[in-house]
Amino acid sequence: MNDLLNIAIDAHGGMARWRRISRIRVKGSITGAIWFVKGRGDVLKEVEFVVDTRREHVAIALAGKRMVFEPAHVVLQTTTGEVIAERDDAERSFDGQTQETPWDDLHVTYFCGEALWTYLNTPFLYTQPGFLTDEVESVTIDGEKCRRLRVTFPDTVKSHTRTQYFCFGPDGLLRRHDYTVDVLGGAQGLNYAYDYRDVDGIMIPATRRVVGYQGDYQPIWDPVLVEISMREIDLL
């Protein structure tokens, strides 16, 4: 295993503890400017989502509906499980969109699903077969030197983009996640991790804030594109 990845895994709770988990359940909110740009406002302001740790699957419960994400299929259901709408190969539904193109519920399901699954499974996910990891040049974040891990995702996993970067502080905890987003036309994002909690031995950042950047990873602080606030976190 890559040395930096090994340090990060130990800092976040270790593989032995992680292997005993099958799901992570969160109550909180997902807000930010992107939802207004896409015509969805506060659609995810109060949600409960469950992220699987053993397969790529995310379920999001909100105001009388349930969104279910899997890599090849997304579904919108009633609270009793009746299908309202569904879409195969949902990634293709973003083709040809511009920044102002409005999203429907299935676009929201796909975008949130691929994002949350990556975020909540970091860094343990990157030990799985098919992931390639290597350490690249360090960066300075808020005056702190952070070691940087480049991760190349396998084609079988849906995420923001194939190659992403993870910045870990001296304590081994994630400080920032850097990427572009394929379904947003390559839009750039710096995803900052804050407010760590020890949840039954696993360290999870209860707040995520995503902002754009320009040049050499210079953040654009206003507006906050996405903010994930996790009020309750349970390991299942």
C-alpha beads as a LAMMPS data file, in Angstrom:
LAMMPS data file: protein, C-alpha beads

236 atoms
235 bonds

1 atom types
1 bond types

-500.0 500.0 xlo xhi
-500.0 500.0 ylo yhi
-500.0 500.0 zlo zhi

Masses

1 110.0

Atoms # bond

1 1 1 0.000 0.000 0.000
2 1 1 1.162 3.542 -0.737
3 1 1 2.870 4.994 2.383
4 1 1 0.723 8.144 2.507
5 1 1 -2.472 6.134 2.016
6 1 1 -1.440 3.837 4.854
7 1 1 -0.910 6.843 7.164
8 1 1 -4.289 8.311 6.178
9 1 1 -6.130 5.040 6.779
10 1 1 -4.623 4.662 10.241
11 1 1 -5.477 8.277 11.099
12 1 1 -9.100 7.808 10.004
13 1 1 -9.605 4.722 12.157
14 1 1 -7.790 1.826 10.493
15 1 1 -8.856 -0.941 8.127
16 1 1 -9.765 -3.415 10.858
17 1 1 -12.450 -1.094 12.227
18 1 1 -13.602 -0.064 8.750
19 1 1 -14.156 -3.659 7.634
20 1 1 -16.761 -4.084 10.365
21 1 1 -18.916 -1.345 8.794
22 1 1 -21.405 -1.915 5.985
23 1 1 -23.185 1.456 5.865
24 1 1 -22.960 5.042 7.113
25 1 1 -26.208 6.856 7.931
26 1 1 -26.267 10.649 8.078
27 1 1 -28.918 13.221 8.960
28 1 1 -28.160 16.756 7.883
29 1 1 -28.321 19.149 4.962
30 1 1 -26.736 19.634 1.546
31 1 1 -26.924 23.270 0.465
32 1 1 -24.970 25.737 -1.666
33 1 1 -25.085 27.879 -4.773
34 1 1 -25.097 25.003 -7.273
35 1 1 -28.650 23.992 -6.367
36 1 1 -29.986 27.464 -7.126
37 1 1 -28.078 27.616 -10.419
38 1 1 -29.677 24.295 -11.354
39 1 1 -33.153 25.451 -10.344
40 1 1 -33.388 23.195 -7.288
41 1 1 -32.966 25.714 -4.439
42 1 1 -33.131 23.997 -1.050
43 1 1 -34.099 20.569 -2.427
44 1 1 -31.638 18.816 -0.080
45 1 1 -31.797 21.186 2.873
46 1 1 -33.094 18.471 5.234
47 1 1 -32.135 14.935 4.261
48 1 1 -31.144 11.556 5.574
49 1 1 -28.750 9.562 3.440
50 1 1 -27.236 6.106 3.739
51 1 1 -23.941 5.336 2.028
52 1 1 -22.939 1.716 1.495
53 1 1 -19.273 0.924 2.192
54 1 1 -19.110 -2.366 0.292
55 1 1 -20.796 -1.495 -3.005
56 1 1 -21.501 1.744 -4.844
57 1 1 -24.965 2.510 -3.534
58 1 1 -26.459 5.638 -1.913
59 1 1 -30.036 6.218 -0.747
60 1 1 -31.283 9.733 0.068
61 1 1 -34.571 10.357 1.898
62 1 1 -36.191 13.793 1.679
63 1 1 -39.678 15.381 1.858
64 1 1 -41.850 12.451 0.865
65 1 1 -39.416 10.928 -1.649
66 1 1 -36.436 8.605 -1.769
67 1 1 -33.559 8.859 -4.244
68 1 1 -31.463 5.758 -4.949
69 1 1 -28.117 5.887 -6.761
70 1 1 -26.204 3.015 -8.333
71 1 1 -23.560 3.465 -11.058
72 1 1 -25.746 2.274 -13.939
73 1 1 -29.180 3.178 -12.612
74 1 1 -30.885 5.896 -10.554
75 1 1 -34.418 5.782 -9.165
76 1 1 -36.854 8.219 -7.578
77 1 1 -39.345 6.445 -5.306
78 1 1 -42.157 7.198 -2.937
79 1 1 -41.499 6.539 0.750
80 1 1 -43.230 3.167 0.304
81 1 1 -40.932 2.140 -2.553
82 1 1 -43.148 2.820 -5.586
83 1 1 -41.134 4.031 -8.577
84 1 1 -41.860 7.619 -9.648
85 1 1 -39.080 7.874 -12.234
86 1 1 -35.894 6.023 -13.137
87 1 1 -33.001 6.352 -15.555
88 1 1 -30.377 3.960 -16.904
89 1 1 -26.850 5.177 -17.708
90 1 1 -27.699 8.428 -15.931
91 1 1 -24.257 9.933 -16.535
92 1 1 -25.165 10.355 -20.220
93 1 1 -28.156 12.532 -19.310
94 1 1 -25.715 15.378 -18.549
95 1 1 -24.293 15.388 -22.095
96 1 1 -24.701 18.755 -23.799
97 1 1 -25.729 20.594 -20.647
98 1 1 -24.508 24.115 -19.911
99 1 1 -24.015 25.777 -16.535
100 1 1 -27.598 27.083 -16.618
101 1 1 -29.266 23.803 -17.667
102 1 1 -31.831 22.944 -14.970
103 1 1 -31.723 19.558 -13.253
104 1 1 -34.546 17.154 -12.544
105 1 1 -34.680 14.834 -9.531
106 1 1 -32.716 12.122 -11.327
107 1 1 -29.866 14.513 -12.165
108 1 1 -29.733 15.435 -8.476
109 1 1 -29.751 11.744 -7.526
110 1 1 -26.821 10.912 -9.780
111 1 1 -24.706 13.930 -8.861
112 1 1 -25.224 13.492 -5.120
113 1 1 -24.822 9.741 -5.264
114 1 1 -21.456 9.697 -6.976
115 1 1 -20.214 12.520 -4.737
116 1 1 -21.385 11.214 -1.366
117 1 1 -20.180 7.692 -2.036
118 1 1 -16.652 8.939 -2.707
119 1 1 -16.624 11.406 0.188
120 1 1 -17.883 9.037 2.892
121 1 1 -15.636 6.161 1.814
122 1 1 -12.431 8.251 1.750
123 1 1 -9.653 7.168 2.287
124 1 1 -10.501 3.484 2.780
125 1 1 -11.935 3.110 -0.711
126 1 1 -8.538 3.550 -2.347
127 1 1 -7.202 0.223 -1.072
128 1 1 -9.659 -1.635 -3.313
129 1 1 -8.536 -3.408 -6.514
130 1 1 -8.358 -1.158 -9.561
131 1 1 -7.413 2.061 -7.731
132 1 1 -3.977 3.501 -8.462
133 1 1 -2.353 5.782 -5.885
134 1 1 0.849 7.777 -5.763
135 1 1 2.127 10.695 -3.713
136 1 1 2.739 13.955 -5.551
137 1 1 4.095 17.361 -4.535
138 1 1 2.843 18.695 -1.201
139 1 1 0.692 21.808 -0.917
140 1 1 0.181 24.416 1.790
141 1 1 -3.375 24.809 3.120
142 1 1 -4.098 27.476 5.733
143 1 1 -0.390 27.700 6.525
144 1 1 -0.082 23.945 7.036
145 1 1 1.996 21.654 4.832
146 1 1 -0.201 18.843 3.505
147 1 1 0.941 15.707 1.727
148 1 1 -0.983 15.026 -1.458
149 1 1 -2.216 11.713 -2.814
150 1 1 -3.153 11.314 -6.463
151 1 1 -5.829 8.649 -6.946
152 1 1 -6.829 7.213 -10.306
153 1 1 -10.253 5.559 -10.172
154 1 1 -11.117 2.411 -12.124
155 1 1 -13.663 2.717 -14.931
156 1 1 -16.104 0.597 -12.911
157 1 1 -16.514 3.328 -10.263
158 1 1 -18.573 6.446 -10.918
159 1 1 -17.161 9.572 -9.317
160 1 1 -16.531 13.210 -10.223
161 1 1 -13.638 12.371 -12.537
162 1 1 -11.056 9.648 -13.081
163 1 1 -8.072 11.334 -11.366
164 1 1 -8.562 13.159 -8.061
165 1 1 -6.236 14.554 -5.383
166 1 1 -6.463 14.215 -1.604
167 1 1 -4.518 16.495 0.754
168 1 1 -3.703 15.152 4.229
169 1 1 -2.448 17.180 7.190
170 1 1 0.436 16.228 9.504
171 1 1 -2.036 14.190 11.597
172 1 1 -3.004 12.129 8.537
173 1 1 -6.550 13.494 8.344
174 1 1 -8.005 14.796 5.093
175 1 1 -7.892 18.581 4.799
176 1 1 -8.936 19.043 1.197
177 1 1 -10.086 17.044 -1.819
178 1 1 -9.268 18.536 -5.256
179 1 1 -11.012 17.574 -8.482
180 1 1 -12.859 18.531 -11.622
181 1 1 -16.422 17.358 -12.298
182 1 1 -17.083 15.619 -15.603
183 1 1 -20.880 16.037 -15.536
184 1 1 -20.400 19.790 -14.963
185 1 1 -18.173 20.201 -17.997
186 1 1 -14.925 19.927 -16.035
187 1 1 -15.828 22.523 -13.385
188 1 1 -13.115 22.785 -10.739
189 1 1 -13.657 22.164 -7.045
190 1 1 -11.729 22.377 -3.791
191 1 1 -13.581 20.333 -1.165
192 1 1 -12.519 21.316 2.358
193 1 1 -13.088 18.914 5.267
194 1 1 -13.831 20.358 8.726
195 1 1 -15.240 19.504 12.151
196 1 1 -13.924 15.976 12.542
197 1 1 -15.855 13.595 14.764
198 1 1 -14.793 10.269 16.202
199 1 1 -17.757 8.067 15.278
200 1 1 -17.203 4.681 16.930
201 1 1 -13.514 4.833 16.112
202 1 1 -13.798 6.253 12.573
203 1 1 -12.843 9.885 11.992
204 1 1 -15.390 11.638 9.766
205 1 1 -15.494 15.354 8.837
206 1 1 -18.987 16.556 9.756
207 1 1 -18.718 19.579 7.444
208 1 1 -17.660 19.749 3.810
209 1 1 -17.453 22.998 1.841
210 1 1 -16.787 23.038 -1.874
211 1 1 -15.562 26.175 -3.655
212 1 1 -14.175 26.838 -7.094
213 1 1 -10.555 27.682 -7.786
214 1 1 -8.376 29.410 -10.303
215 1 1 -4.710 29.226 -11.273
216 1 1 -2.547 27.207 -8.922
217 1 1 -5.371 26.026 -6.635
218 1 1 -6.304 29.515 -5.489
219 1 1 -9.755 29.174 -3.889
220 1 1 -12.703 31.348 -4.873
221 1 1 -14.441 31.574 -1.484
222 1 1 -17.643 33.186 -2.652
223 1 1 -19.945 31.551 -3.449
224 1 1 -19.784 28.251 -1.583
225 1 1 -20.873 25.834 -4.300
226 1 1 -21.860 22.956 -2.021
227 1 1 -21.955 22.635 1.765
228 1 1 -22.608 19.311 3.467
229 1 1 -23.488 19.590 7.149
230 1 1 -23.819 16.273 8.971
231 1 1 -25.828 16.695 12.138
232 1 1 -26.009 12.996 13.066
233 1 1 -23.650 10.244 11.880
234 1 1 -24.116 6.542 12.611
235 1 1 -22.076 3.538 11.537
236 1 1 -24.118 0.444 10.700

Bonds

1 1 1 2
2 1 2 3
3 1 3 4
4 1 4 5
5 1 5 6
6 1 6 7
7 1 7 8
8 1 8 9
9 1 9 10
10 1 10 11
11 1 11 12
12 1 12 13
13 1 13 14
14 1 14 15
15 1 15 16
16 1 16 17
17 1 17 18
18 1 18 19
19 1 19 20
20 1 20 21
21 1 21 22
22 1 22 23
23 1 23 24
24 1 24 25
25 1 25 26
26 1 26 27
27 1 27 28
28 1 28 29
29 1 29 30
30 1 30 31
31 1 31 32
32 1 32 33
33 1 33 34
34 1 34 35
35 1 35 36
36 1 36 37
37 1 37 38
38 1 38 39
39 1 39 40
40 1 40 41
41 1 41 42
42 1 42 43
43 1 43 44
44 1 44 45
45 1 45 46
46 1 46 47
47 1 47 48
48 1 48 49
49 1 49 50
50 1 50 51
51 1 51 52
52 1 52 53
53 1 53 54
54 1 54 55
55 1 55 56
56 1 56 57
57 1 57 58
58 1 58 59
59 1 59 60
60 1 60 61
61 1 61 62
62 1 62 63
63 1 63 64
64 1 64 65
65 1 65 66
66 1 66 67
67 1 67 68
68 1 68 69
69 1 69 70
70 1 70 71
71 1 71 72
72 1 72 73
73 1 73 74
74 1 74 75
75 1 75 76
76 1 76 77
77 1 77 78
78 1 78 79
79 1 79 80
80 1 80 81
81 1 81 82
82 1 82 83
83 1 83 84
84 1 84 85
85 1 85 86
86 1 86 87
87 1 87 88
88 1 88 89
89 1 89 90
90 1 90 91
91 1 91 92
92 1 92 93
93 1 93 94
94 1 94 95
95 1 95 96
96 1 96 97
97 1 97 98
98 1 98 99
99 1 99 100
100 1 100 101
101 1 101 102
102 1 102 103
103 1 103 104
104 1 104 105
105 1 105 106
106 1 106 107
107 1 107 108
108 1 108 109
109 1 109 110
110 1 110 111
111 1 111 112
112 1 112 113
113 1 113 114
114 1 114 115
115 1 115 116
116 1 116 117
117 1 117 118
118 1 118 119
119 1 119 120
120 1 120 121
121 1 121 122
122 1 122 123
123 1 123 124
124 1 124 125
125 1 125 126
126 1 126 127
127 1 127 128
128 1 128 129
129 1 129 130
130 1 130 131
131 1 131 132
132 1 132 133
133 1 133 134
134 1 134 135
135 1 135 136
136 1 136 137
137 1 137 138
138 1 138 139
139 1 139 140
140 1 140 141
141 1 141 142
142 1 142 143
143 1 143 144
144 1 144 145
145 1 145 146
146 1 146 147
147 1 147 148
148 1 148 149
149 1 149 150
150 1 150 151
151 1 151 152
152 1 152 153
153 1 153 154
154 1 154 155
155 1 155 156
156 1 156 157
157 1 157 158
158 1 158 159
159 1 159 160
160 1 160 161
161 1 161 162
162 1 162 163
163 1 163 164
164 1 164 165
165 1 165 166
166 1 166 167
167 1 167 168
168 1 168 169
169 1 169 170
170 1 170 171
171 1 171 172
172 1 172 173
173 1 173 174
174 1 174 175
175 1 175 176
176 1 176 177
177 1 177 178
178 1 178 179
179 1 179 180
180 1 180 181
181 1 181 182
182 1 182 183
183 1 183 184
184 1 184 185
185 1 185 186
186 1 186 187
187 1 187 188
188 1 188 189
189 1 189 190
190 1 190 191
191 1 191 192
192 1 192 193
193 1 193 194
194 1 194 195
195 1 195 196
196 1 196 197
197 1 197 198
198 1 198 199
199 1 199 200
200 1 200 201
201 1 201 202
202 1 202 203
203 1 203 204
204 1 204 205
205 1 205 206
206 1 206 207
207 1 207 208
208 1 208 209
209 1 209 210
210 1 210 211
211 1 211 212
212 1 212 213
213 1 213 214
214 1 214 215
215 1 215 216
216 1 216 217
217 1 217 218
218 1 218 219
219 1 219 220
220 1 220 221
221 1 221 222
222 1 222 223
223 1 223 224
224 1 224 225
225 1 225 226
226 1 226 227
227 1 227 228
228 1 228 229
229 1 229 230
230 1 230 231
231 1 231 232
232 1 232 233
233 1 233 234
234 1 234 235
235 1 235 236
